Amino acid sequence: MKRTIEDEELQLIGKLLHDNLQLPVHLLNSDRTVEILFNSGHDIPRHPLDPNSDLVREGIFSDESPFEIPCYATWNAFDQYIWLRFDETSGQSRAIVIGPATSSMVTTEMLEGFLYDYAISGVHLEPLLDYYRQLPVRYTKSMLLAGTLLYYLIFRLPLDLTEVIDRNVSFRQPPALNDEVVRDLLDKRLNLNTHNHWDTDKMLLQCVKEGRKEELARYLPFIQKETVGVLSRRSRIRSEKNLAICTVTYATMAAIEGGMYPEAALTVSDLWIQHIEDLNDAEEVFKVAQEVLFDFADRVSRQGLSRRSKPVAVCQNYIFNRIYEPIRLAELAEAAGVHPSHLTKLFKQETGITISEYIQRQKVEEAKKLLAFSDATPFSAASLLNFHDQSHFTKVFKKYAGVTPKQYKKHAV
């Protein structure tokens, strides 16, 4: 859809976009020269690592960047751009560019991680941090919606957001992906080096879900590293880490399905992933991936979670997530979707104790952690866990812990 856009119209488009989005708007010509379509009176910050925006210019006019559809990309760490390339009747190719903006506040830790990941040295953090403090924050969806507005202003035609998203997914897809799939499959089959059978993976995850550690131990030695896939061509250790993280993800979901409290499972998952990222040996990463399966299976097994009915499992999870709040039977029954009297009977039948006793035990276990791993005093622990008074807390704590909170705190320290 070639069209001629006069300078006055371009300036108007730039002003409309800026007034609506409060973002910088530029016109980029095919010779890579840049014109400011609307000057808000504020200096546009320059990225310390790419002061002339060379990466942005080359990306917009790359062979992969399509015409006549809004395109979205992130460059120079966290800079978001949306642009639209179009041909004029004169034959000149141009692009209107909106940005940069960030999708969230950029922190020192995020910048340190970026510099580390890309092995960039000799760069001072303060100029980078100052640059990102000046950029507006816009959600990705807001940037894509800005693209639909830009499209309408250029072509006077409506454009659905889903079409923009679909086209941008294909724009960012690795080139010749289908050919790579064919080549990789051919190589694997010729070398008898295929992935583990899906039934094997399902069996391993079922063992985790049901807490069957012994059965897991029988099958894992037969899993060969060569059959688990390659998730990074450039780095073997990166590939092993990616595979291990996939294992953590699936094991976490299996444990949750087996009854493990979601918040607890996700916390364990985070810690395993952090541990995996700290490793520097591919063989060690492979071993840790197997340990992950054992760990989640063990946690399900020790708590007997897989044998709980759904109402009881929901009830226990509700208590776990709200241990610092007052917990009432009516709320538990509503969450479990059953009548209070039925839940009371079912809970006692499956756990051997009443709901109120279970809540007290869980509060005491949480109090132990507060006293051992924080600066909480017995008084503050009682208050946090909603005990009526200090004497009641001491009585309940001693009943299940065998010592008073003060004695426990002294021993823990």
N, C-alpha and C positions, 0 to 999 in steps of 0.2 A: 504494500500500500504506500506508494510513493506520494509525497505531497510537499508543497512549498510552504515554509513557515517564515514569515517576515520577522525581522528583528523585534519589532514592537510586540508581536504576538508571543515571541519567545520570552520577552521580558515580563509580559503579563502572566504567562504560564509559571515562570519562576516565582513571581510574587504570590500567586494563588497557592502554589505548593508550599512556599515558605510560611505564609500566613496561617495555613491550615496545619502544618506539621511542625513548624518551628525547627526546621533542619536546613543545613546548607544545601543550595541547589546550584549545580554547575552545568555548563554545556561543554561537551568534549567533542572535538573535531577529529576526523580520521587521521590527521597529521599529528595527533596527540596534544595539540594546543588546547588550553583550557580557558573558558570565559565564565565569569561569575554572572549568573542570570539575575540574582537578586542579592544586593548587599544590605545586610541588616544593620550595618554600622559597627559590627563587632569583628575583630580580626579572627579569621578561621585558623585554629591551631594546626600546626604541622607536626606530623608524627616524627619523633626523634630518630626512628630507625628507617624512615622512608619520607624524608622531608618534601620531596617533589612528587610524591604519590606515584612513583614509577610502576609499582606492583599493580596498583588500581588501574592505571591507564592500559597497561599491557593485558590485564585480565579482561577488561571490558571489550577490547578489540581483538581478543584471541579467536582462533577458529572455532572453539567450542561454544563461544557466547552467541546465542541465537539472535535473530532480528525480530522486531515487531512483537516482542513479548517481554513483560517486565522480568528482569533477572535479579536474583538476590545472591550475595556472597559476603563472606567475612574475610578480611585481609589484615595484615599487620597486627596479628594477635587477636584483637577483640573488636575491630572496626567493622561495623555493618554498613553495607551499601545496597541500594536498589537502583537499577538503571533501566533505560529503554533505548535500544538502538533502532534507528530508522533511516531510510534512504530518502533524500529529497529528489525532486524531479530534475534537478541540475546534475544528479549523479553523485553528489557528495554524501558520504555516510557520516552520521552524527549520533551522539548519545546524550540524553539528559540524565544526570547523575544526582541522586539524593543521598546525602550522608556526608561525613560519617556519624554514626551513633553507636552506642553500646547497648547490649541487651540487659545488662545489670551493672551495678556499681563494681568497678574493677579495684581489687584490693592489692596490697603489697604481696600477699601470699600468691595470688593468681599470677602476678607479673614475674615473681621469682620462679614459679613453676614453668611459665612460658619460656623464660630465658634458659632454664635448665633443659627442658625438653628439646629445644632447638640448638643447644650448645652455643648460645650467643654469649660471648664474654666481653669484658671491657666496657660494659654499658652501665651507666649510673641509673639507679631506680627512680630517683626523685624527678628527673625530667619526664620519664614515662608516666609516673603517677600523676604529675601535674597536668600532663596532656589529657589523660583520661578523666581527670576531675572536671575538665572543661567541656567534655562531650555530653550531649543530652542522652538520657536513657530511654530507649524505646524497645518494646517487646518485638520479637520477630514477626508476629502476626500484624503488628502495626506497620512494620516496614513493608510487608507484602500488600496490605491494604493501600499503602501509599503508592505502590506500583499500579494498582487498579485505577487509582485516581489519575496518575500520570498517563496511563494508557488512554483514558477517556479524554483528557485534555489534548492529546496529540491526534488521536484518530476519531474522536467524537463517537465512540462505540463503547457499550458496556462490556465489562470483562468479569467473569465469575472468579472469586478467590480460589476455588478448588482447581481451576485450570492453571492459575499461576503456580500453585503448589505443585501440581503434577508436572508441569513443564520444568520447574526448577529441580525436581528430583531427578528427572532424566538428564538435565544439564550437568548435574554433579556426579552422575553415574560413571564409574570407571570406563574408559574407552574400550571398545571391542570386548565387552564382558562376555557375550555369548561365545565368541571364539575361544576365549580363555577357558570357559567351562568345558568346551569340547576337548581342548588340548589336555587339560588337567585330568579329565575322565579317561581319555585314551591312555595317558601315561600311567595312571594308577592301575588300570585294568591289565595293561601289558606287564606291569611289574608285580602283579598280585598284591598291590599295596592299597587296598580299599579301606574305607572307614570302618570302625566297629559296626557290627550289625545293630540296627536300632533296637531289636529285642534285647540285646545285651545291655544297652544303655537304660532301657525301661526297667530291666530286672534290677540293676544297681540302684536306681532311684526308688524302686519299690522297697528294696531292703532298707534304705534310709527312712522312707515314710513309715515303715513298720518297726523300725528300730532293731533290725536283724543284723547285728554286728558280725556274728559268727559266719553267717552265710556270705556276707560281704567279704570277709577275710578269705573265703574259699575261691571267690571269683576274681578278685583284683589282681592276683599274680599273673593271670592269663591275659591281662590287658597290655598290649605292646605299644610303645611310644610311636612306632611307625604307622599305627592304624588310627590315630586320634585326629589327624588333619593338620594342616598348616595354615596359620592365621596371620603370618607375616613373612614375606619373602626375604626381607632385608636382614632380619635379626632372628636367630633361632631362639634366643632367650625371650624376645618380645612375643614370639609365637607361643612359646610355652606358657608365658604369663597370661596371654589372652585366653588360651585353652583352660588354664587353671581358674581364671575368673569366671569363665562359662560354667565350669564345674561347681564353683561356689554358688552361682546363681541358681542352677538347677537343684542343687542339694538344699538350698534355702527354701525353695518352693516346695520340695518334697517334704521337708521337715515341718513346714507350716501345714501342709495337707495332713501330715501325721498327727497334728494337734499341738505343735510347738507354738508358743505365743509369738505372733508375727513380729512384735517389736523386739523381742529377745532374739528371734532368728535373724532379723535384719541387722541388729547390732553385732551379732557374731559374724555375720556375713561381711560387714564393713571391716572388722578387725582382721579377718582372714585375708581380705583383698589388700589391706594396708601391709600385712606381713609379706604377701606375695610380691608386692611392688618393691619391697626392700631387699629382695633376694637378688643375687648376681650370678647364680649358677643354674643352668638349664636343668641339670639332673635333679638338683634340690627342689626346683619348682615342680617337677613332675611328681616327686615324692610327696610334696606338700598337698598337691591336688588330691592324692589318695587319702591323706590324713584328714582332709576336709570331709570326705564322705564318712569316714569312721567317726569323726567328731559329731556330726549332725545325727548320725544313727545312734550314737551313744547317748546324746541328749534326749532323743525321743524315747529310747529304751529305759533310761534311768527314771524318767518321770511317768512311765507307763501311759504316755499320752495317746498312743495309737488305739488303746482299748477304751477310750472315753466315747460316750455318745455325743452327738452334736450339741444338744442343749447344755450338757455339763462342760464340754470343751469351750463353748461360747461363754458360759458363766465364768469359768476360770480365767479366760482371756480378758473378760470385762474387769474382773478383780485385779488382774495383773496391771492393766493399763490405768486403773483408777485407784491404786493403792494409797495415794495421798489425798483421796477425797472420801467424804462420807458415802458408804455403800449401803443401799437399801434393797431388801428382798424384791420389792415390786419392780425396781429398775432392772435387777438381774433377770427376773422372769420375763419382762418385756423384751429385753435384749435377746433372750434365748427363745422367745416365741412360744412359751408354754405357761400354764397356770402356776402361780406361786407354790401351791401345795404339791403339784406334780413335780416341780423342780426340786423342792425340798426332799421329797421321797427318793427321787432318782439320784440326786447328788449323794445322799447318805448311802444308798445302795451301791453306787459305783466306787466311792472313795472311802467309805467306812467311817466318815466323820460328818458332822453337820456343816452347813454353809457358814454359820457364824464362827465355828471353831476353825474352819479353813481360813477365813478372813483374818482371824487373830494370829494364826500361825504365819500367814504370809506377811502380816504387819511386823511380827517379831523378826522374821528373816530380813525384811527390809531395814528394820532398826539396827540389826547387826551390821549391815553394810554401811549404814550412816555412821555408826560409832567407830567402825574399823577403818573406813576409807575417807572420812571427811572430818572436819573440825566440829561436827555436831555434838552437843552435850546431851545427856539423858533428857533434860528438860526440853530442849529444842526438838529432839527426835520425837518425843511424845506429842508435842504441838504439831509438828509436820504431819504425823500419821493420824491425827484427829482422835487421840485418846482423851477421855473426859477430863482426867487430871493425872498428876504425876504418880500418885499412889496406885491408881488403876493400871497405869502403864507398867510400873515396877512389878506389880502382882502378876500380870499377864506375861511379861517378859521372863520372869523367874520360872513361871510354870513350864514354859517351853524351852528355855535356854539353860535352866539349871542354876543360873547366877543372876544377880541384879544387873541392871544396865550399867551402873557405876563400876561394878566389878569387871564386867565384860569390856568396858572402855579401857580400864586400867590395864587389863591383860593384853588387849589388842595393841595398845600403844607400846 
